[in-house]
Amino acid sequence: MMTEISAKNLKENQAEYQIIDVRTEFEFGGERMAGSINLPLDQLSIEKIQSLRDDKKLLLLCQSGARSKKAAEKLEELNEEVTCLEGGLNNWKAAGLDLLVIKKVMSLERQVRICAGALILTGVILMKLGFNGAEYLSAFVGAGLIFAGLTDTCGMGILLSKMPWNKSS
C-alpha cells in the first residue's frame, strides 16, 4: 500500500523513515536528502530493498514524485506501507528545506527537453533545406512526447540516463 507525505510532515518525522532515493546515480550525486540511500528505479527490486532494510518505515523519493510512485508499484508485494514524498525533491526544495548539494548537475528532465527540442528543430531545418523525409524526425519525437505524457514513461529519459555523462565516476 502506497501513501504520500508532505515535505513539512516528513521534515518533522524524518527520523522514522529509511529514505530510498530512486533517481539515477548522477542525479543523486548532484544533490540529495541527508541520510538517503540511492537505489535507481531501474535497479529496484524487493530483494535489494530487503537487503537495505532497517527497522524504520520505508520512504521513496525522486525529483518530482513520478518515479517514486512507480517504485512503490514495483514493491507492492512487500505487503507493507510504502510512503512517497509528495512532489519529490522539487517540493522539498520549494518548502525551503535543506539538501546536501554535492555538485551542480543538469536534471534528466531538462536534458530530455533540450534533446527533444534539438531533434525537432533539426527535423524542421532539414525539411526546409529540402531533405526528403526529414519531417518524420520531428513527427517521431512529437509522437514520443505524446506517448511519454500518456504513459508517464519516457524512452528518451531512459536512454539519456544510460549516457556516460549521467554516470557517477
C-alpha positions, 0 to 999 in steps of 0.5 A: 500500500502506497501513501504520500507525505508532505515535505513539512510532515516528513521534515518533522518525522524524518527520523522514522523513515529509511529514505530510498532515493530512486533517481539515477546515480548522477542525479543523486550525486548532484544533490540529495536528502541527508541520510538517503540511500540511492537505489535507481528505479531501474535497479529496484527490486524487493530483494535489494530493498530487503537487503537495505532494510532497517527497522524504520518505515520505508520512504521513496523519493525522486525529483518530482514524485513520478518515479517514486510512485512507480517504485512503490508499484514495483514493491507492492508485494512487500505487503507493507506501507510504502510512503512517497514524498509528495512532489519529490525533491522539487517540493522539498526544495520549494518548502525551503528545506535543506539538501546536501548539494554535492555538485551542480548537475543538469536534471534528466528532465531538462536534458530530455527537453533540450534533446527533444527540442534539438531533434525537432528543430533539426527535423524542421531545418532539414525539411526546409533545406529540402531533405526528403523525409526529414519531417518524420524526425520531428513527427517521431519525437512529437509522437514520443512526447505524446506517448511519454505524457500518456504513459508517464514513461519516457524512452528518451529519459531512459536512454539519456540516463544510460549516457556516460555523462549521467554516470557517477565516476 
